[in-house]
Amino acid sequence: MDLTGRKVAVIGLGRSGASAARFLFERGARLVLIDRDQEVGRNTELTPGELRLGPEDPRWVEGCDLVVTSPGVARDNPLLLHAVRLGVPVWSELELAARFFKRPIVAITGTNGKSTVTVMVGEIFKAAGMRAFVGGNLGVPLIEAMRGAYDVGVIEVSSYQLEWIDKFHPRVGVHLNLTEDHLDRYRDLEDYGRTKAKLFRNQNFRDWAFLNRDDPRVIALARTIRAKVVSFGLSAPANAPALHLDRDAIVYDLGTRAGRIGLGGFAMRGRHNLMNAMAAAGAALALELEASVIERALAGFKGLPHRIELVRERNGVSFIDDSKGTNVGAVVEALAAVDGTVILIAGGMDKGGDYTPLVAPIGEKVRRLILIGAAREKMKAALAGATEISCVETLREAVAAAASIARPGETVMLSPACSSFDQFRDYAERGDLFKELVRAL
């Protein structure tokens, strides 16, 4: 696509939008740069263009040849709706990047685990000596891959990024799971799930789709996908192609090749990480990597920060940072991954989901639930009777309270089931403060 002289509006000038704007400018596009935040105009590194800041005026997109929107911009934004009415194409940064990235793309989506699997797949490719771009929703936008030379793109893909795709076409698509999340943006779980499923929309019979067969909503997509579907899960597969576990190994049968990948050296805890390893292995196998390379890379993978991460042990008590556990499904898996009794710190900004699926696992493993943040009263009402519940305002108070009551052999774990935006910039800032407070005990 020739962008020279094209008038392109970029809506949202955060990391994704700024990267898209820079790419478009370097290819000769005339830019209209739009953001609600007036302070964006103070950024001296902003790409040159017509700057439109503050309350949005739909007329700003009139006369444009293309609109590129950032993930944080809601799909019912008046600018986007007006562009659609005018017949102006609206693309996500992901769609723009995929139009120019000419190497195979491995795209990973799902409610939980996608960052871990994305990095895991990237490490496998790097262990094979390949130049792998690793990014997407994980941190570095795919458009930044145009600045380097790569053999493959491995990207985490969120539902927000999939809202405005057109021809985005991953060679390998992976769908890990689907649980309630982002219901402050989507009408219901079905609406959220339909958006996730767009990952596979443009695939064909030459492509691969890896689906979690233990998740009914995910495996149901197999009926609608044109790519070669491979299931993975902890349950026994009804038929091939599939991946499953056999004691300390991943057993795979892709139809074209079959074998085993040992997990003797795989150190990550939790059943969900076994699922993650299966998904990552499948994606690498689909692009012809050797089982021995996959086995070596999995053995060396230590996980990502803020995901069931052991911070320290103190007086026989383990302190675990799972700040990335921002929804109910993630907390369920975190509790399942930890042995013994737990003092659980949860809460933050509510995302519109149902907390009652936590009642049973909390009742089984949590001796005290300490709730923080804006959602604490709503969570207390939903989880009443599951265990003893305390409410405090801040994470600092919660860590002090948890440390004072924890007994040797127990675990204090931060796994919030909420976003962090009531008190923190993001989940990483929340997790970093938890670590700082725990190390200062």
BAKOLKE-887396 format. One record per atom (N, C-alpha, C): x, y, z. Coordinates in steps of 0.001 Angstrom, whole numbers, padded with zeros to 6 digits, always signed. Atoms other than C-alpha are relative to their C-alpha. Example, Ala and Ser with C-alpha at 12.3 -4.5 7.8 and 13.67 -1.06 7.14 Angstrom:
BEGIN
+000890-001190+000000+012300-004500+007800+000900+001200+000000-000820-001190-000060+013670-001060+007140-000770+001090+000730
# end
This chain:
BEGIN
+000841-001194+000000+000000+000000+000000+000875+001242+000000-000752-001243+000085+001391+003396-001018-000672+001040+000879+000553-000968-000937+000867+005880+001812+000349+001438-000357-000461-001341+000360+002492+008863+000077-001176+000917-000308+001032-000992+000230+000224+011864+000276-001348-000337+000584+001288+000374-000583-002603+009954+001973-000203+000749+001326+000328-000650-001262-004355+011804+004779-000504-001056+000978+000299+001064-000962-004447+009509+007831-000184+000610+001383+000228-000404-001387-005980+010199+011215+000453-001112+000928-000418+000945-001031-004331+008485+014182-000673+000428+001295+000779-000320-001194-006624+008351+017210+000583-000735+001192-000656+000565-001178-004942+007805+020575+001493+000006-000208-001428-000212+000249-001305+008819+020887+000875-000577+001102-000846+000749-000917-000034+006369+023472+001051-000783-000776-001106+000741+000625+002616+003777+022670-000378-000518-001387+000425+000569+001269+000650+002053+019906-000239+001082-001048+000296-001069+000942-000630+005251+018295+001221+000779-000422-001219-000740+000328+002708+007031+018494+000871-000789-000976-000790+000832+000911+004453+004095+016805-000623-000023-001392+000687-000003+001290+001812+003967+014067+000205+001325-000710-000175-001321+000609+002081+007708+013484+001399+000163-000568-001381-000112+000474+005855+007534+013165+000187-000792-001291-000092+000839+001195+005599+004690+010642-000687+000662-001190+000760-000629+001077+002962+006504+008588+000713+001247-000528-000709-001220+000405+004918+009773+008560+001229-000334-000844-001209+000385+000734+008087+008017+007401-000311-000507-001400+000414+000473+001321+006117+006649+004447-000840+001019-000748+000556-001087+000785+004827+009998+003344-001433+000366+000259+001394-000329-000295+001366+010143+004923-000100+001389+000627+000337-001266-000660-000190+013456+005971-000871-000335+001204+000611+000493-001227-001249+013028+009586-000917+001003+000677+000831-000705-000966-004078+014219+011772+000132-000784+001309-000315+000679-001256-003058+013366+015347-001024+000397+001055+001158-000264-000849-005956+013047+017788+000155-000693+001350+000003+000589-001341-006077+012497+021552-000845+000863+000924+000802-000745-000974-008432+013458+024362+000864+000774+000981-000875-000561-001025-005489+014302+026602+000725+001235-000537-000635-001244+000431-004429+017932+026204+001506-000024+000225-001422+000028-000341-001055+017113+027782+000844-000685-001080-000760+000662+001070-000084+014993+024763+000748+001020-000841-000628-001043+000818+000730+018244+022966+001344+000452+000525-001288-000384-000580+003665+018775+025332+001119-000970-000380-000991+001003+000376+005433+015690+023937+000802+000498-001202-000837-000581+001061+008314+017135+021922+000425-001040-001036-000377+001049+000947+008930+013744+020243-001170-000428-000882+001177+000345+000782+005460+013659+018697+000264+000208-001484-000165-000081+001444+005443+013009+014959-000727+001235-000536+000666-001185+000560+004628+016148+012891-001348-000339-000633+001324+000171+000588+000998+016520+011860-000964+001012+000567+001042-000864-000553-002227+018416+012461-000421-000576+001353+000268+000491-001344-002775+018133+016196-001405+000407+000423+001362-000239-000461-006326+017783+017513-000134-000632+001388+000012+000489-001374-006548+017510+021304-001253+000454+000725+001131-000368-000826-009318+017568+023885-001287-000662-000450+001303+000589+000349-013055+016888+023464-000114-000263-001499-000074+000443+001391-013541+014991+020231-001107+000611-000859+000935-000501+001003-015209+016485+017166+000023-000973-001168+000007+000977+001094-016288+013850+014622+000475+000563-001334-000426-000597+001263-015506+016316+011841+001512-000111-000227-001447+000107+000140-011813+015777+012540+000424-001101-000973-000375+001090+000908-011858+012579+010444-000503+000228-001425+000498-000277+001345-013577+014162+007454+001155+000341-000940-001059-000226+000976-011406+014206+004330+001166-000954+000130-001097+000963-000189-009213+011371+005621-000176-001202-000928+000002+001225+000803-008267+008364+003504+000022-001251+000872-000149+001136-000905-007665+006137+006528-000017+000514+001428-000066-000270-001437-008183+006115+010301+000687-001183+000667-000684+001026-000787-005796+004188+012560-000289+000276+001467+000413-000198-001380-007084+003690+016083+000819-000841+000967-000761+000682-001042-005304+002698+019277-000914-000913+000809+000823+000952-000752-006484-000193+021497-000834+000640+001100+000722-000620-001099-007533+002138+024286-001212+000808-000409+001139-000779+000492-010069+003920+022083-001198-000930-000152+001180+000863+000027-013548+002446+022596-000572-000106-001403+000497+000232+001356-015179+000963+019511-001219+000838-000333+001127-000888+000265-018199+003252+019936+000393+001468+000083-000481-001374+000009-016034+006380+019918-000634+000763-001166+000677-000747+001068-017836+009111+017896+000845+000200-001252-000875-000161+001153-014802+009629+015652-000011-001251-000875-000017+001255+000751-014732+005965+014665-001350-000240-000691+001325+000201+000587-018489+005794+014116-000228+000939-001179+000153-000949+001103-018376+008905+011935+000830-000445-001202-000831+000499+001096-015507+007472+009890-000690-001144-000733+000718+001118+000614-017528+004302+009295-001154+000516-000856+001114-000567+000770-020548+006362+008177+000475+000625-001305-000557-000643+001190-018310+008213+005725+000644-000998-000965-000653+000992+000844-016879+004968+004340+001514+000037+000073-001454-000060-000181-013378+005725+005600+000454-001270+000709-000492+001204-000685-011435+002523+006455+000527+000323+001392-000519-000127-001361-010727+002136+010178+000817-001250+000304-000896+001120-000301-007752-000041+011124+000570+000159+001396-000839-000009-001197-006100-000980+014362+001463+000077-000436-001439+000036+000287-002331-000589+014584+000426-001390-000436-000300+001376+000379-002239-004388+014324-000273-000235-001478+000333+000152+001420-003979-004301+010941+000996+000741-000881-000980-000772+000762-001664-001567+009671+001327-000737-000072-001299+000676-000041+001447-003454+010773-000007-001271-000825+000063+001280+000706+000304-006792+009362+000001+000182-001506-000015-000272+001437-000139-005186+005930+001421+000101-000540-001369-000245+000445+003594-004497+005816+000989-001058+000491-000900+001030-000536+005116-007367+007849-000125-001253-000863+000070+001041+001027+005978-010031+005289+000568-001342+000461-000457+001271-000542+007058-012861+007576-001164-000690+000718+001091+000689-000711+004926-015551+009280-000259+000640+001359+000406-000543-001290+002994-014315+012300-000625-001110+000840+000639+000842-001009+002207-016384+015378-000726+000947+000944+000813-000919-000796-000651-014650+017197-000682-000763+001125+000536+000678-001185-001703-015592+020726-001035+000891+000661+001031-000716-000733-004967-014518+022331-000561-000895+001091+000571+000687-001151-007074-015570+025312-000154+000996+001126+000170-000902-001134-008172-014020+028565+001244+000001+000872-001149+000121-000903-005226-015312+030606+001121-000803-000650-001161+000778+000426-001713-016533+029876+000631+000432-001304-000506-000286+001337-001165-014852+026524+001378+000649+000013-001353-000577-000068+001876-012794+027600+001039-001092+000225-000937+001092-000287+003553-015881+029045+000240-000848-001242-000154+000849+001181+002879-017957+025927+000728+000744-001110-000678-000782+001035+004005-015144+023624+001511+000000+000221-001442-000019-000283+007376-014829+025347+000584-001403-000105-000450+001379+000076+007664-018612+025617+000250-000408-001456-000176+000320+001416+007155-019038+021857+001199+000752-000570-001152-000770+000463+009632-016255+021189+001317-000610+000422-001236+000629-000484+012248-017974+023337+000293-001300-000747-000219+001229+000767+011729-021227+021448+000609+000329-001364-000547-000387+001301+012322-019513+018099+001437+000494+000127-001359-000503-000189+015397-017750+019448+000967-001151+000294-000838+001168-000272+016731-021087+020749+000322-000756-001284-000233+000643+001295+016411-022347+017176+000866+000858-000920-000860-000868+000798+018596-019469+015956-000759+000945-000919+000800-000873+000845+015717-017517+014404-000098+001401+000605+000191-001390-000427+015279-013761+014558-001505+000203+000201+001417-000079-000323+011934-013444+016337-000330+001366+000572+000568-001190-000610+010070-010207+016916-001043-000463+001015+000933+000384-001062+008198-010582+020229-000635+001271+000547+000641-001221-000467+005611-007982+021113-001495-000039-000175+001447-000154+000090+002128-006794+020264-000541+000601+001274+000605-000492-001230-000140-006198+023231+000925-000176+001203-000983+000250-001059+002749-007469+025356+000802+001251+000349-000771-001197-000321+004512-004120+025062+000469+000772-001215-000530-000682+001171+006213-003324+021748-000950-000239-001173+000956+000193+001094+003704-002697+018925+000637-000693-001203-000500+000727+001169+004043-004921+015854+000566+000941-001043-000491-000945+001006+004581-001827+013705+001489+000285+000185-001427-000227-000254+008010-001480+015363+000867-001072-000650-000769+001049+000676+009043-004733+013661+000520+000467-001350-000475-000506+001291+009439-002717+010440+001382+000618+000110-001312-000613-000203+012585-001234+011964+001121-001034+000097-001013+001044-000107+014385-004593+012097-000193-001070-001051+000087+001142+000917+014994-007784+010156-000354-001231+000822+000481+001133-000793+013026-010755+011474-000425-001148-000903+000465+001197+000699+012219-014303+010445-001450-000318+000319+001348+000331-000461+008952-014485+012381-000452+001069+000986+000572-000887-001003+006624-012272+014400-000830-000803+000982+000757+000683-001051+005297-013594+017713-000677+001087+000810+000689-001136-000588+002606-011326+019054-001150-000422+000905+001178+000093-000842+000176-011147+021918-001077+000892-000602+001085-000750+000625-003199-010029+020583-001173+000098+000972+001141-000225-000881-005922-008480+022732-001273+000142-000818+001274-000221+000678-009595-008231+021908-000093+001426-000526+000053-001390+000450-009175-004465+021673+000667+000163-001367-000717-000104+001276-006667-004883+018836-000759-000659-001144+000736+000740+001037-008986-007267+016977-001293+000694-000424+001264-000657+000328-011938-004885+016930+000007+000606-001403-000074-000703+001282-010697-003107+013811+001011-000650-000941-000823+000657+001011-008967-005728+011691-000812-000176-001276+000637+000228+001296-009695-006332+008008+000605-001226-000671-000677+001100+000676-007093-008619+006441+001066-000671+000864-000988+000602-000899-004943-009518+009467-000100-001522-000058-000002+001417+000361-003888-013109+008832+001209-000693+000625-001133+000707-000596-001685-015024+011272+000191-001385-000617-000303+001364+000479+000040-018147+009998-000400-001020+001061+000379+000852-001127-000519-019660+013457-000802+000851+000981+000813-000667-001009-003325-018584+015779-000191-000910+001200+000148+000762-001238-003570-019694+019412-001043+000684+000876+001016-000530-000915-006621-019238+021657+000069-000819+001281-000313+000695-001242-005837-020099+025270-001224-000280+000870+001147+000149-000902-009104-019570+027169-000901+001217-000143+000936-001125+000031-012133-017350+027537-000788+000017+001302+000766-000199-001225-013434-016122+030886-000402+001463+000075+000501-001361-000099-015225-012968+031969+001134+000995+000235-000976-001073-000131-013074-009877+031501-000458+001152-000891+000283-001185+000828-013397-006349+030116-001498+000199-000245+001437-000187+000181-017153-006357+030655-000415+001449+000228+000236-001436+000047-016830-002614+031130+000088+000522-001428-000128-000381+001417-016179-002570+027356-000936-000810-000898+000831+000882+000818-018218-005508+026022-001341-000251+000676+001352+000189-000535-021919-006230+026405-000083-001198+000933+000046+001222-000793-021369-009737+027751+001146-000906-000455-001073+000930+000329-019080-012756+027552-000047-000408-001467+000125+000398+001405-020443-013707+024125+000557+001074-000924-000516-001123+000788-019659-010264+022711+001524+000028+000053-001459+000070-000196-016138-010465+024155+000592-001173-000768-000494+001194+000689-015703-013989+022776-000023+000139-001511+000065-000206+001454-016835-013031+019275+001162+000862-000485-001121-000865+000384-014188-010319+019203+001305-000781+000018-001200+000847-000053-011478-012754+020288+000085-000921-001215+000029+000978+001088-012556-015212+017587+000388+000596-001344-000407-000636+001260-011750-012655+014880+001455-000298-000346-001386+000399+000257-008151-013829+015260+000093-000979-001169-000049+001078+000988-009011-016756+012948-000756+000328-001291+000942-000308+001076-011308-014943+010516+000608-000114-001393-000610-000037+001332-008856-014617+007617+000938-001174-000277-000855+001157+000231-007032-017930+008004-000598-000913-001074+000457+000983+000990-007213-020642+005339+000605-001364+000320-000391+001380-000277-006405-024342+005049+001505-000186+000153-001458+000102-000169-002649-023665+004960+000449+000443+001394-000337-000568-001301-002751-022056+008408-000338-000971+001132+000188+000834-001187-002908-023459+011941-000788+000768+001048+000758-000567-001118-005368-022825+014763+000089-000962+001182-000143+000809-001211-004563-024135+018253-001043+000466+001022+001128-000313-000867-007604-024285+020552+000028-000844+001270+000084+000682-001292-007983-025190+024222-001275-000847+000037+001187+000871+000028-010285-028222+024177-000678-000097+001364+000612+000036-001327-010898-027910+027941-000898+001210+000256+000862-001173-000107-012661-024589+027378-001103-000122-001048+001071+000264+000977-016066-025251+025762-000205+001127-001000+000221-001123+000912-016353-021767+024294+001114+000117-001030-001125-000070+000937-012909-021955+022720-000066-001137-001011-000016+001135+000930-013116-025443+021239-001207+000032-000934+001162-000115+000874-016567-024635+019833+000321+000770-001275-000387-000759+001184-014807-022302+017398+000496-000907-001128-000544+000920+001014-013389-025346+015591-000967-000193-001162+001004+000218+001054-016651-025638+013646+000021+001099-001050+000076-001148+000899-016165-022238+012039+001340+000383-000618-001351-000389+000419-012399-022138+011414+000429-000787-001233-000458+000646+001235-010943-022870+007970+001407-000560+000119-001372+000480-000185-007403-023450+009249+000006-001422+000554-000164+001317-000612-006031-026794+010450-000100+000156+001521+000241-000152-001431-007377-027079+014005+000734-001093+000767-000687+000912-000915-005203-028668+016699-000469+000339+001408+000438-000247-001375-006597-029067+020209+001140-000287+000976-000936+000298-001092-004563-028960+023415-000777+000094+001299+000690-000038-001279-005585-029569+026998+000488-001073+000946-000350+000996-001009-005218-031557+030180-000860-001245-000126+000850+001157+000239-008097-033829+029183+000552-000823-001163-000440+000862+001102-007525-036762+026835-000698+000435-001291+000629-000415+001251-008116-035808+023191-000849-001119-000593+000856+000995+000650-010938-037528+021348+000600-000457-001307-000607+000343+001291-008964-037457+018127+001138+000958-000289-001093-000860+000456-005910-036021+016398-000551+000919-001099-001257-000449-000590-004493-033569+015615-000211+000623+001381+000155-000438-001389-003916-032767+019264+001325-000072+000729-001095+000127-000951-001445-032260+022088-000607-000354+001348+000446+000316-001344-001811-033815+025526+001198-000329+000867-001073+000318-000933+000222-034629+028620+000014-001490+000290-000192+001380-000426+001634-038051+029436+001139+000009+001007-000965-000098-001096+003367-037942+032825+000857+001257-000161-000886-001161+000063+006376-035645+032283+000338+000374-001441-000265-000327+001404+006015-035048+028545-001264+000513-000683+001058-000396+000932+003914-033293+025930+000021-000987-001156+000131+000906+001140+002679-035803+023364-000757+000746-001092+000648-000740+001079+001838-034312+019997-000210-000894-001221+000311+000631+001279+000217-035579+016832-000683+001058-000854+000530-001053+000847-000241-032904+014195-000495-000526-001337+000379+000589+001278-001149-035328+011456+001191-000210-000892-001202+000091+000827+002059-034591+009570+001214-000457+000787-001116+000431-000851+004369-035333+012502-000526-000270+001393+000414+000385-001346+004135-036877+015947+001231-000283+000842-001136+000271-000875+006353-037336+018999-000250+000491+001410+000063-000399-001403+007136-036312+022576+000996+001120+000265-000870-001069-000466+008613-033237+024219+000077-000116+001514-000153+000201-001434+010008-033845+027682-000180+001283+000795+000207-001137-000896+009013-031567+030556+000758-000179+001315-000750+000251-001227+011501-032887+033099+000669+001240+000546-000676-001210-000448+013271-029528+033216-000899+001214+000115+000938-001134-000011+010152-027343+033062-000343+000342+001442+000058-000327-001426+010042-025447+036349-001201+000828+000411+001092-000895-000358+006922-023279+036189-001144-000749+000691+001025+000663-000790+004224-024122+038720-001385+000253-000585+001394-000195+000350+000524-024608+038044-000430-000732-001253+000542+000708+001150-001682-026565+035669-000138+000927-001199+000152-000927+001113-002243-023425+033619+001311+000165-000761-001276-000118+000700+001475-023269+032853+000332-001257-000807-000110+001180+000860+001379-026844+031578-000792+000210-001291+000777-000357+001185-001363-025663+029239+000756+000995-000868-000776-000992+000749+000785-022693+028274+001139-000649-000766-001116+000692+000660+003713-024987+027488-000485-000802-001199+000568+000743+001131+001506-027187+025288-000309+000926-001168+000358-000949+001052+000210-024171+023375+001241+000534-000702-001236-000523+000583+003707-022766+022871+000698-001053-000852-000638+001086+000756+005075-026118+021777-000727-000233-001315+000771+000208+001216+002256-026560+019282+000281+001063-001038-000264-001087+000941+002839-023149+017726+001366-000151-000660-001345+000188+000554+006546-023895+017295+000047-001203-000936+000042+001183+000864+005878-027354+015865-000656+000315-001338+000704-000348+001237+003508-025830+013313+000923+000674-001004-000966-000646+000880+006421-023819+011928+001287-000811-000113-001048+000981+000320+008609-026932+011703+001198+000007+000929-001127+000059-000920+010834-026462+014765+000131-001399+000578-000286+001333-000509+012452-029554+016222-000415-000134+001464+000437+000259-001368+011133-031130+019407+001120+000219+001007-001125-000149-000935+014605-031099+020977+000257+001475+000333-000173-001432-000238+014853-027315+020574-001103+000514+000929+001129-000407-000835+011401-026826+022101+000219-000460+001435-000243+000546-001340+012283-029074+025045+001056+000814+000732-001073-000782-000618+015491-027135+025712-000479+001397+000395+000477-001354-000288+013766-023748+025531-000994+000006+001162+000953+000069-001108+010926-024796+027863+000710-000221+001334-000748+000258-001236+013431-026076+030407+000679+001267+000518-000690-001220-000406+015148-022692+030421-000921+001170+000292+000933-001117-000147+011993-020577+030674-000384+000180+001464+000225-000265-001428+011567-018943+034093-001275+000784+000285+001239-000733-000219+008304-017052+033579+000197+001499-000033+000006-001455+000071+007389-013365+033598-000290+000597+001374+000288-000644-001288+007235-010884+036474-001499+000145+000246+001365-000269-000450+003995-010460+038438-000994-001093-000366+000864+001137+000326+002643-013872+037434+000395-001178+000904-000291+001035-001012+002652-016195+040469+001516-000035+000260-001445-000168-000188+006162-014908+041176+000335+000005+001490-000442+000034-001393+007793-015867+044475+000908+001193+000276-000784-001188-000353+009090-012652+046053+001043-000352+001056-000926+000428-001048+010601-014102+049230-000727-000942+000940+000540+000757-001125+010117-016485+052121+000490+000661+001276-000343-000682-001257+010049-014966+055600-000689-000719+001147+000523+000714-001171+009644-016893+058834-000934-001134-000401+000798+001136+000450+008277-019854+056904-001203+000357-000845+001135-000457+000806+005742-017749+054964+000507+000398-001386-000336-000376+001374+005916-017470+051160-000848+001189-000417+000696-001180+000517+004989-014151+049546+000052-000044-001522+000093+000171+001449+003780-014361+045929-000700+001189-000629+000532-001114+000777+003180-011524+043481-000693-000540-001245+000776+000351+001191+000392-012299+041016-000846+001204-000411+000707-001235+000315-000513-008693+040243-000646-000032-001377+000580+000127+001336-001208-009691+036625-001324-000767+000024+001276+000711-000120-004163-011735+037903-001144+000993+000109+000955-001110-000007-006646-009034+036900-001435-000429-000274+001376+000470+000168-009729-011233+036439-000194-001269+000818+000351+001130-000867-011509-014036+038241+000678-001289-000455-000615+001230+000502-010203-016827+035981+001458-000113+000373-001419+000017-000356-006608-015836+036655+000196-000324+001475-000125+000272-001439-007156-015915+040431-000292-001466+000297+000300+001426-000176-008725-019381+040215+001241-000840-000297-001197+000759+000365-005601-020681+038454+001149+000258+000972-001072-000312-000953-003253-018889+040850-000193-000768+001297+000264+000753-001230-004937-020468+043870+000272-001487-000201-000246+001417+000286-004755-023895+042208+001489-000309-000077-001444+000221+000177-001020-023422+041621+000781+000033+001305-000694-000182-001275-000187-022768+045277-000430-001088+000981+000283+001021-001009+000073-025503+047909-000301+000642+001349+000238-000445-001364-001304-025068+051399-001000+001142+000094+000955-001056-000317-003322-022294+053004+000515+001349-000468-000362-001289+000604-003378-018803+051511-000658+001142+000763+000546-001304-000355-003826-015278+052817-000032+000782-001308+000140-000589+001339-005185-013613+049673-000311+001489+000087+000258-001434+000155-004968-009904+048881-000587+000213-001387+000678-000210+001278-007424-008898+046157-000687+001357+000015+000726-001255+000115-009335-005890+044879+000725+001008-000868-000500-001032+000896-008782-002776+042832-001183+000650-000679+001109-000586+000756-010972-001325+040083-000819-001102-000652+000907+001008+000537-013979-003413+039144-000066+000094-001525+000067+000048+001464-014173-004547+035485-001348-000520-000506+001341+000375+000416-017828-005538+035468-000303-001483+000021+000199+001447+000004-017407-009288+035994-000694-000509+001255+000665+000699-001100-018965-011816+038377+001068-000635+000883-001014+000528-000913-016898-012661+041466-000388-001341+000623+000440+001205-000712-018962-015638+042616+000750-001274-000383-000803+001203+000247-016817-018248+040766+001195-000149+000937-001100+000091-000955-014201-017439+043410-000433-000594+001339+000481+000457-001314-016407-018613+046283+000563-001368+000354-000463+001361-000312-015475-022303+046033+001506-000071+000205-001452+000095-000236-011679-021966+045555+000469+000785+001217-000368-000741-001204-011470-019307+048244-000403-000788+001240+000440+000806-001131-013482-021497+050581+000921-001172+000286-000869+001165-000156-011094-024386+049976+001396+000357+000497-001421-000253-000223-007733-022611+050286+000317+001268+000777-000331-001321-000543-007995-019070+051683-000495+000115+001442+000369-000170-001413-007929-018555+055449-000474+001418+000280+000435-001391-000157-008252-014775+055226+000091+000696-001357+000035-000801+001217-009246-012576+052283+000069+001464+000400-000170-001416-000305-007998-008998+052504-000272+000781-001286+000445-000715+001191-009744-006657+050061+000411+001468+000064-000464-001383+000099-008427-003293+048881-000719+000692-001150+000368-000747+001191-009373-000534+046496-001479+000250-000182+001349-000481+000287-012515+000718+044844-001042-001114-000003+000958+001104+000136-014104-002726+044368-000194-000796+001286-000049+000879-001168-013638-003981+047911-001386-000298+000581+001324+000257-000575-017241-003558+049090-000826-000908-000905+000718+000880+000928-018680-005154+045941+000514-001434+000120-000566+001335-000141-016279-008086+046304-000382-000624+001334+000366+000525-001316-017033-008437+050006-001419-000555-000019+001387+000462+000076-020745-008739+049253-000114-001283-000816+000083+001173+000871-020185-011280+046461+000620-001236+000633-000773+001121-000546-017779-013439+048494-000316-000269+001470+000366+000179-001412-019477-013247+051889-000266-001471+000296+000190+001383-000418-019340-016581+053697+001041-000965-000510-001016+000901+000541-016495-018042+051637+001146-000195+000978-001071+000038-000990-013914-017199+054297-000085+001277+000813-000035-001241-000762-013063-014494+056821+000528+001115-000902-000337-001092+000909-012867-011142+055016+000312+001259+000795-000346-001309-000548-011109-007905+055974+000069+000999-001146-000090-001056+001004-011326-004608+054071+000929+001103+000495-000857-001152-000259-008586-001987+054005+000048+000817-001283+000015-000858+001188-007993+000866+051606+001178-000258-000927-001203+000008+000828-004405+000453+050408+000732-001337+000047-000835+001189+000051-001984-002270+049408+000981-000023+001168-000935-000073-001136+000422-001075+052100-000659-000558+001265+000726+000512-001162-002206-001745+054792-000248-001501-000125+000301+001418+000215-003052-005115+053236+001221-000873+000259-001217+000791-000209+000549-006359+053218+000335-000072+001487-000272-000003-001443+001038-005308+056847-000961-000930+000735+000984+000861-000656-002190-007054+057871+000260-001469-000300-000254+001389+000389-001365-010227+055942+001222-000553+000718-001226+000458-000645+002151-010446+057361-000207-000240+001492+000204+000125-001452+000854-010042+060909-000770-001257+000378+000816+001173-000344-001509-013030+060682+000484-001290-000658-000452+001203+000719+000343-015421+058334+000812-000914+000916-000684+001003-000814+001619-018649+059899+001034-000728-000849-000972+000785+000759+004638-020747+058904-000697-001072-000837+000597+000958+000921+003775-022904+055900-001098+000592-000867+001039-000645+000788+001190-020441+054578+000602+000894-001082-000410-000885+001094+001343-018207+051501-000833+001269+000050+000677-001279+000204+000508-014536+051255+000110+000319-001483-000021-000211+001446-000499-013851+047670-000849+001199-000400+000744-001066+000668-001501-010711+045801-000490-000533-001334+000618+000418+001269-003913-011820+043067-001350+000711-000060+001072-000967-000284-006400-008981+042660-001373-000263-000600+001281+000190+000700-009146-010130+040218-000592+001314-000492+000440-001341+000404-009382-006423+039331+001136+000714-000716-001042-000842+000572-007553-003835+037296+000599+000870+001103-000765-000760-000996-005117-001524+039061-000276+001497-000043+000026-001409+000358-006286+001826+037753-000630+000913+001042+000509-000868-001059-007960+003046+040933+001133+000621+000804-001098-000485-000848-004600+003430+042714+001363-000036-000681-001304+000187+000639-001845+002551+040231-000077+000287-001495-000090-000225+001443-000675+003283+036704-000351-001260-000767+000256+001285+000655-000820-000421+035797+000306-001121+000983-000220+001152-000887-000513-003938+037214+001460-000118+000424-001425+000116-000327+003306-003737+037094+000367+000915+001162-000265-000911-001110+003414-000684+039367-000563-000567+001294+000606+000630-001180+001057-002471+041762+000876-001153+000498-000846+001120-000389+003235-005595+041723+001335+000443+000557-001287-000507-000491+006422-003607+042194-000119+000536+001424+000188-000486-001369+004995-001910+045272-000175-001173+000964+000156+001185-000849+003930-005287+046662+001370-000592+000331-001344+000542-000237+007495-006572+046233+000791+000884+000964-000733-000942-000875+008938-003454+047852-000474-000125+001437+000541+000117-001362+006613-003781+050835+000372-001319+000648-000336+001325-000532+007304-007491+051252+001476-000062+000367-001458+000031-000288+011086-007044+051080+000356+000869+001178-000284-000893-001132+010877-004308+053709-000511-000569+001327+000537+000576-001246+009117-006562+056263+001121-000431+000941
# end
